[in-house]
Structures are given as structure tokens and as C-alpha cells.
């Protein structure tokens, strides 16, 4: 029994080898959000995964959200969080709270990484003019200081990675008049992955991936081509928060990212299981000519 267990462990390492060889020196952008950000054990799992990715040759960039924490602090300030079409209505007081909370989350992640021996630097999209935005409307409605990424300066990100640091990016940007805006973390991660030519973009969410039938968990789809993903959207098979996420996946693949993964961040070590095993555990969005 003991020897069989050791053989299984050896097989796991052998299965991971071709992936380690393939992705050595490649950039991976991880959008970190959802329940994995509020559960301490899951936080440790994600950061440990990132540490291993770094040590086997990946160049990770972390883009984090913090919506639940922002809502908590907005309520503490005596205000009520408001959303239109799934997007937070961000007036001036909410923007001030959001920036403070996101920067606090940012430095907490850096602290956890440093505790594992990683060299990490927390920045916001304002630093080095990394994320430039314009006001984003929600179906024509003004929702305040919510930004849509218009351009991205990769100089600071590249400088950090070239010097062996892991960038941890807080999704705050500025417009051409240097006004501060909150950015949807999925949008920011997609823009960054595209701009740096990432090999992979991974979204950690609170769902397992894309289902053929959302009411049947056993219908999880391991791989979707861009064409199939578009058909899912047009057929109305996806809705709610998955709709913009899947559109972000399509945009990223079409603009140069090799593969995009939607993963359940509530599963410990989901990044390692998806990237270094043959079957994976989430949904991978790939180019039409790449179904290997």
C-alpha cells in the first residue's frame, strides 16, 4: 500500500514534466478573486500554487479583485452597495473606499508571497501609467468612476519580471485627465494578458467552469474553442456573471493569449491541477486550431 502511494506520487510528477518543459519562461496572468480571497486556507493554497509556478519557470502576474471586501467597508461607512447590470455604482466616496481597500488587499497578497520566499511588488494601474482608462457605461447608464481600459503601458510590469519580481496588480487606473477609476478585475487581467503576450490567463472564480447545461454540474466542458464559446453566448447558454467572463476569454485568445482557463478557486491547488495534469479541472478556452 505504501509503495503504491509512492508510485502514484511519482506518476503525478512524470505527468507534469511535459507541461513544465513547455511553459518554462512563459508568462501566466492569474486573475484572483471570489471566495478564494476571503478564505485564509484557500489564500494560502493559491499563493503556494503561484510560488510553484514561479519556481518551475513560469513568469506570473497576479491581478486581484476585492469586491466583497469593498462592499463590507462601504456598509461600514453607512452606505449601501449598489450595482447596475452586475457592475458596482462607484460614486466619489465609494471610489475612495475602493482604492483604500484594494491597496490593503494588494499589500496583504505581497506579504503572503514574501513569507514563502517569493519576491513580489504590489502596484496599481496608476503606477507607471500602466492602465489608462475612459469612463465605462452600463447599457448607456452612468455608473460613476468605473473605467474601461483604453491602453496599457507594460514597461513597469516587464521591468519587475525581468528583475525576478512577481507583479501584483490592483485594478485601479486613470483617464487622460488623471482622474482615478475602479476597473473590473476581469477586464484588467484580460488587458494585461493581451498586452504582455501571456501564454496563459487563468480566472479564479466561484464556479467550476462552463457547463453544457448550467443546471447539471456533470456537464462541465473541459475545452471550448473560440467558435464554440461564441455559439454558447449567441444561443443563450450562458448568462449572469459568466457572460462577460466568457467574452473576456474570447477576446484574450483572439488577441494573442494561447489559452484561457476558468477555474473554481474554491478547490485547493486548482491552478496546479489545471495546468500540470492531462485532464485538468476547469474549462480551457482555446483557438479553433488548437484542441490538443
C-alpha positions in Angstrom: 0.0 0.0 0.0 2.8 2.4 0.9 4.8 1.6 -2.3 1.6 2.1 -4.4 1.2 5.6 -2.9 4.8 6.5 -3.8 4.2 5.2 -7.4 1.2 7.5 -7.7 3.2 10.5 -6.5 5.9 9.7 -9.0 3.3 9.4 -11.8 2.0 12.9 -10.9 5.5 14.3 -11.3 6.0 12.5 -14.6 2.6 13.8 -15.9 3.6 17.3 -15.0 7.1 17.2 -16.8 6.0 18.0 -20.4 4.0 21.0 -19.1 6.9 22.3 -17.1 9.1 22.0 -20.2 6.6 23.6 -22.5 5.8 26.6 -20.2 9.3 27.4 -18.9 9.9 31.1 -19.3 6.3 31.8 -20.3 4.1 34.4 -18.7 0.9 33.5 -16.9 -1.6 36.1 -15.7 -3.8 34.9 -12.8 -7.0 36.8 -12.0 -7.5 36.2 -8.3 -10.9 36.8 -6.9 -14.1 35.3 -5.4 -14.2 33.1 -2.3 -10.5 32.2 -2.7 -9.8 35.7 -1.5 -11.7 35.6 1.8 -10.9 32.1 3.0 -7.5 32.0 4.6 -6.7 28.4 3.7 -7.7 29.0 0.1 -5.5 32.1 0.0 -2.5 30.0 1.2 -3.3 27.4 -1.5 -3.4 30.0 -4.3 -0.2 31.7 -3.2 1.5 28.3 -2.8 0.5 27.4 -6.4 1.9 30.7 -7.7 5.1 30.0 -5.8 5.5 26.6 -7.5 4.6 28.1 -10.9 7.4 30.6 -10.4 9.9 28.1 -9.3 9.3 25.8 -12.3 9.9 28.6 -14.7 6.6 30.5 -15.2 6.6 34.3 -15.0 3.4 35.0 -13.0 1.5 38.3 -12.9 -1.4 38.5 -10.3 -4.4 40.7 -10.9 -6.7 40.7 -7.9 -10.2 41.9 -7.2 -11.7 42.7 -3.8 -15.4 43.3 -4.4 -16.7 41.5 -1.3 -14.2 43.4 0.9 -15.2 46.7 -0.8 -18.9 46.1 -0.1 -18.1 45.3 3.5 -16.3 48.6 4.0 -18.9 50.6 2.1 -21.5 49.2 4.5 -19.2 50.1 7.5 -19.2 53.7 6.2 -23.0 53.7 6.4 -23.6 53.4 2.7 -25.4 50.7 0.7 -23.5 49.0 -2.2 -25.4 49.5 -5.5 -25.0 47.5 -8.7 -26.3 48.0 -12.2 -26.1 45.1 -14.6 -23.6 43.4 -12.3 -21.3 46.5 -12.1 -20.7 48.5 -8.9 -22.1 52.0 -9.0 -19.0 53.9 -7.9 -19.6 57.5 -6.7 -16.7 59.6 -5.3 -17.0 58.3 -1.7 -17.2 54.7 -2.9 -14.2 55.3 -5.2 -12.2 56.5 -2.2 -13.1 53.4 -0.2 -12.5 51.0 -3.1 -9.0 52.4 -3.7 -8.1 52.1 0.0 -9.5 48.6 0.3 -7.8 47.3 -2.9 -4.5 48.7 -1.9 -4.8 47.0 1.5 -5.7 43.7 -0.2 -2.7 44.2 -2.6 -0.2 44.5 0.2 -1.6 41.6 2.0 -1.0 39.4 -1.0 2.5 40.7 -1.3 3.1 39.9 2.4 1.9 36.3 1.9 4.2 35.8 -1.2 7.2 37.3 0.6 6.5 34.8 3.5 7.1 32.0 1.0 10.4 33.4 -0.2 9.0 35.0 -3.3 10.0 38.5 -4.4 6.7 40.4 -5.1 5.8 44.0 -5.7 2.3 45.4 -5.4 1.3 48.1 -7.8 -1.9 49.7 -9.0 -2.7 50.5 -12.6 -1.9 54.1 -11.8 1.8 53.3 -11.2 3.9 53.9 -14.3 0.8 54.8 -16.2 0.2 51.0 -16.5 -3.6 51.2 -17.0 -5.2 54.1 -18.8 -9.0 54.2 -19.0 -12.1 56.0 -20.0 -15.5 56.1 -18.3 -17.4 52.9 -18.7 -21.2 53.0 -19.2 -23.5 50.1 -18.3 -26.0 49.8 -21.2 -25.8 53.6 -21.6 -26.2 54.3 -17.9 -23.6 56.3 -16.0 -22.3 54.2 -13.1 -19.7 56.7 -11.8 -16.0 56.1 -11.6 -15.8 52.8 -13.3 -13.2 52.6 -16.0 -12.8 50.8 -19.3 -9.2 50.1 -20.3 -8.1 52.0 -23.4 -4.3 51.5 -23.3 -1.7 49.7 -21.3 1.9 50.5 -20.7 3.8 47.3 -20.0 7.2 48.9 -19.1 6.8 48.6 -15.3 5.5 45.1 -15.5 8.3 44.0 -17.7 10.9 45.7 -15.6 9.6 43.9 -12.5 9.6 40.5 -14.2 13.0 41.0 -15.8 14.3 41.5 -12.3 12.7 38.4 -10.9 9.8 40.1 -9.1 6.1 39.0 -9.3 3.9 41.9 -10.1 0.7 42.0 -8.0 -1.7 44.4 -9.7 -4.6 46.3 -8.1 -7.3 47.2 -10.8 -7.2 51.0 -10.4 -6.4 53.2 -13.4 -6.5 56.9 -14.5 -8.1 58.6 -17.5 -6.4 61.2 -19.7 -7.2 63.9 -17.1 -5.6 61.7 -14.4 -8.9 61.0 -12.7 -9.0 57.8 -10.7 -11.3 54.9 -11.8 -12.1 51.5 -10.5 -11.7 48.7 -13.1 -13.4 45.3 -13.3 -10.6 42.9 -12.3 -11.5 40.5 -15.2 -11.2 43.3 -17.7 -7.9 44.4 -16.2 -6.5 40.9 -16.3 -7.6 40.4 -19.9 -6.0 43.7 -21.0 -2.7 42.8 -19.2 -2.5 39.3 -20.5 -3.0 40.6 -24.0 -0.5 43.4 -23.7 2.3 41.2 -22.3 1.6 38.3 -24.7 0.9 35.9 -21.9 0.9 32.2 -22.7 -2.0 31.6 -20.2 -4.7 33.6 -18.5 -6.4 32.0 -15.5 -9.6 33.3 -14.0 -10.2 32.0 -10.4 -13.9 32.2 -9.8 -16.7 30.6 -7.7 -17.8 28.2 -10.4 -16.1 25.1 -11.8 -16.1 26.4 -15.4 -18.6 26.4 -18.4 -21.4 23.9 -18.4 -23.3 22.5 -21.4 -26.3 22.7 -19.0 -25.9 25.2 -16.1 -28.3 23.1 -14.0 -26.2 19.9 -14.4 -22.7 20.1 -12.8 -21.8 16.8 -14.6 -21.9 18.7 -18.0 -18.7 20.7 -17.3 -16.9 21.3 -20.5 -13.1 20.8 -20.3 -12.3 22.6 -23.6 -14.1 25.1 -25.7 -12.8 26.6 -29.0 -13.5 30.3 -29.6 -16.2 29.4 -32.2 -17.9 27.1 -29.7 -17.7 29.8 -27.0 -19.3 32.3 -29.3 -22.1 29.8 -30.1 -22.7 29.4 -26.3 -23.1 33.2 -26.0 -25.4 33.6 -29.0 -27.6 30.6 -28.0 -28.2 32.0 -24.6 -26.5 29.0 -22.9 -24.6 31.4 -20.5 -25.8 34.3 -18.6 -25.1 36.4 -15.5 -21.5 36.9 -14.5 -20.3 34.1 -16.8 -21.3 36.1 -19.9 -18.7 38.9 -19.6 -16.2 36.5 -18.3 -16.6 34.2 -21.4 -16.4 37.3 -23.7 -13.2 38.3 -22.0 -11.8 34.8 -22.6 -12.7 35.0 -26.3 -11.1 38.5 -26.6 -7.9 37.3 -25.0 -7.5 34.3 -27.2 -8.2 36.3 -30.3 -5.7 38.9 -29.3 -2.7 36.5 -28.7 -3.2 34.7 -25.4 -2.7 31.0 -26.2 -5.1 29.6 -23.6 -7.5 31.0 -21.1 -8.7 28.9 -18.1 -11.8 29.4 -16.0 -11.2 27.6 -12.6 -13.0 27.1 -9.4 -10.9 29.0 -6.9 -12.7 27.1 -4.0 -10.8 24.0 -5.0 -7.4 23.8 -3.3 -4.4 24.0 -5.7 -6.8 24.5 -8.7 -4.0 26.2 -10.7 -1.6 23.2 -10.4 -4.4 20.7 -11.2 -5.4 22.6 -14.3 -2.0 23.4 -15.7 0.0 20.3 -14.8 -2.4 17.4 -15.3 -3.7 15.9 -18.6 -7.4 16.3 -17.9 -7.5 19.5 -15.8 -10.4 20.5 -13.6 -11.8 23.7 -15.2 -12.7 24.9 -18.7 -10.0 25.9 -21.2 -10.8 28.4 -24.0 -8.5 27.7 -27.0 -8.1 28.8 -30.6 -10.1 26.9 -33.2 -7.0 25.2 -34.5 -5.8 24.0 -31.0 -7.8 21.2 -29.5 -4.8 19.1 -28.3 
